[in-house]
Amino acid sequence: MNHFVNNAKRSLRRMMGGSIIDIVCGLQILGVVTYLLSPELFGYLILNPALVVRGQIWRIVTFLAYPPAVTGGDAISFVIFNAIGIYCVRLFGVLVEQVWGRFKFNCYIISGVLLHAAVSVLIYLITGMPLPLFPNYLVYSFFFVFALMFPDMQVLFMMLIPLKSSWIAVFEGVMYIYSFVRGSLIDRIEILLSIALMGIFFGWLTFGKKGPVYQKKRSREFQKKTEKIRVVKNTHRCAVCGRTSEDSPGMEFRYCSKCEGSYEYCMDHLYTHKHVKKGEKPEE
């Protein structure tokens, strides 16, 4: 398993020299521009399972270009809201990447993309419904992940407004619940996929070899082993009378250099015992 993970890390480093969050934000900027200038061209970026099955597999990646804030206002407000959205996505994405490491964060994004594509295509093949899934809740999950990891940390939003991570988690949770109850079937599927993805990765980080649960287990096992060693090392036994340091706490025990073998004696028999030769047993 470790060999597979190491190979995967090397492969990802070769394929992506930079951070994947920069690629996501770059696609979102492309989506905002395309949405405003050429809505018809923007339609070629959406994850449409019926067209993916027909060979338009680039949609599996380009669906990340969907703008993070699709509003019904004018172009100026659309650009402003999406600029703030992309800024937040990159801010929290970079923070999560720094804590998890680039490999795990890249796995999180790639797994989310593949999970959305697989579920969308599977629903289409089973029901015939071409449900286009969008990446909004996937990228919004960066906020939730960061807030769950650091609930007491304070973040300066736009370098001005102090926000506590726990507030972000509450807001995100309320948004998820509201969208799940009042939203469409697509919203519900996207929310479930994002929650499942977060659960899988938190389980990996918690119960994996470098997670706190595994480390605590190793610590307990190490303590048990050291306690056994300590007991063995601190317990002395006389080879003649069988008296131990636990029986006589004040008694000294020493090894005899003239005996062939590792024999220890109490002070009563250290000078009176018969020296042991190879194959013999200690005698008084």
N, C-alpha and C positions, 0 to 999 in steps of 0.2 A: 504493500500500500504506500509506504514512504517513497519507494522507487517511482511509482506512478505519479505521486504528487510532485516530486522533484522534477520529473520529466515535463509535467504540465507547466510548472513554473518557468522552466527554461523556454518552452514553446511560446508561452504567453509573452515573455520578455522579448523574444525575437519578433513576434508579430506586432507588438505594440511597444514602441520605444517610449512613448509618453504615457500620461495617465488617461485612463478610459473616460474619466469624467470630462476631460477636455473634448473628447470625441462626442460625447453625449450633448454637451452644451453647444458645440459647433453644429451638430445636426439640428438642434432646436433653433439656433439662429437662422440656419438655412430654411427651416420650416416656416418661421415667421416671415421671412422675406418672400418665400414662394407663395405663402398664403395670401399675402397682400398683392403681389404683382401678377401671379399666374395661378388662380385657383384650380384651373384644369390640370396644370402640371403637378400641383399639390396632391391631386387625387392619385397620382402614381406612387406616392410615398406611404399611403395609409396601408395598414395590415388588413387586406381583404383576403380571407381564406380561399374564396372561390378562385381568385386570380393567382394566389400562391400555388394552388394545386395545378394550375395550368402552366406553371413554369416561371412566374414572376417572383422568384425567390428573394430578390433584393428587398422586397417589402418587409421581410423578417427583421432587417436591420434598419431600414429607413423609416419604419413606423416610430422610431425614437425622435424623428424630426417634428412630431406633432407638438405645437406650441403649448407651453405649460399653463397658459391662461388665455383661453378662447372666450372673448367677451363680445357682446353685441353692440358695443359702442363704435365710435369713429376710429379712424386709423391711428390717430395720435394716442388715444387712450389704450388702444390695443398694443401699440409698441411699448408704451410706458409700463403697463402691467406685465407684459412678457419680459421686458428688461429686468424688472424686479424679480420675477419668477426665475429667470435663468441665473441671476445673481445668487439667489437663495439656494438653488439647486447645486451650483458650483461650490458655494460656501460650505454647506453641510456635507456635500459629497467629499470634498477635500478633507474635512475634519474626520469623517468616518474612515476614509482611506488611510489617514495617518495613524489611526488607532488600530485598525484591522490589519494594515499592510496592503500593498498594492495587489498581491496575488489574490487574497481573499475578497477584496473589494471588486476586482475584475470578475472573479467567479460569481459574485452576487449579481452584477449587472448582466453578464452573459447568461446566467441561469434564468434570470427574470425574463430576458428577451426570448429565450428558447421556450420557457414555460408558457408565456403568452401566445407564442406562435403555435405551439403544439396543441394547446387547449382550443384555440380558435379554429384550427384545421380539423381537430377531432369533432368538435360540435358540428362543423359543416358536413363532415363525412357521415355522421350519425343522423342528424336531423335535416340536413339540407339548408339550414339557416346560415347565411354568410354574415355572421356577427363580426364586425370589425372591432378589435380590441385596441385600446389606446394606452400609452405608457404613463399617463398622469399619476396614477397611484403608485406605480413603480418608482418614479423619481421623487414623489412626495414622501416615500417611505424613508428617504435619507433623513428627513427631519425627525421622524418617529424613532429611527434607530439611534440617532445621536441623543435624543432626549431620554431614551431608555437607558443608554450607557452612562450618561452624565446628567442625572436629574437636577442636581444642585448647581450646575455650571451656568454662568451668565454670559450671554452673547450680545455683542453690540450690533444690532441690525442697522445696516447702512451706515455703520460707524457712529451712529448717534443714539439710537433707541436701545436701552438695555432690556433684554428679554431673558427670563429664566427658562432653562430647558424644560422644567416641569410644566410651565405654561404652554410651551410648544406641544408637549405630549398631550395635554388636556385638549387643546384646540384641535390637534390632529385626530384624536380619538372621537371628539364630537363630530367633526367633519365626516369621518368614516361612518359613524352610526347614522348620521342624517342622510348621507348619500346612499347608504345601504337600504334604509327604510323608504326614502322618497325617490330614490334614483331609479334608473332603468335596469333591465336585466344585464346590460353590458357593465354598468357601474358595479353591480353586485358581484359579477364574475371577476372583475378587475380587483375589487377590494379583497375578495377571498384569496385570489392568487398572491396579492402582495402580503397578506397576513401569513399565508402558508410559507412564502419565501422567507419572511423574517423569522418565522418559527424554526425553519430548517437551519438557517445560518446561526441563530442564537443557540440552538441545540448543538451545532457543530463547535461553536466557540466555547460553550459551557462544558460539554461532555467529551470533547476531543482531547487528544493527548496533551495539548498545551492549555486546555481549559482549567478553570478553578476546581471543578469536581475531580478531574483526573489527578491534578497536582495535590489536592488534599488526600486522596486515596494513597498516592505514592508517599506522602509525608507520614501518614499513619503506619504504612507498612515499614518504612525506614525506622520509625520510632520503635516499633515492635522488635525489629531485628537488633537494633542497638541495645534495647533493654535486655534481650537474651544474652548478647555478648557481654554486657556489663555484669549480669548475674554470674555468668560462667567465669569471668575474669576475677571477680571479687570473692568467689567462693573457694576456700583452700581446704584440702582434706589430707590428713595424715595417712601415709601409706601403710602404717603399722596398726594403729588403733582405730582408724576411721574417723577420728574426731575432726570436725569442721570448724571453720571460722564463725559459723553461725551458732554452733554449740558453745564455743568459748570465744566471745568477741575480743577479749583482751589477749588471747594467745597469739604468739608469733609463729609463722610457718615459713620454712626455708627449704630450698632444694639442696640435695647432697651432690656435690661435684664428683664424688668417688663411685657413686652408683651408676651402672650402665642403664641409662634410660631416664625418663623424666619423672622422678619420684620426689614427693614433697613430704616433709615430716614436721610434726609439732616439736616444740622445744624440749618436751619430755623424752622424745625418741630420736632427736637429731644426732646426738652423740653416742647413743647406746644401741642403735639398730645395727644389724648385720648388713654390710654393704652388698648390694644386689649385683649379680653378674647376669649376663644375657641368658634369658630362659628361666631364671629363678624368680621367686616371689619374695617380697619384702618380709623380713622376720625381725622380731625384737631381739 
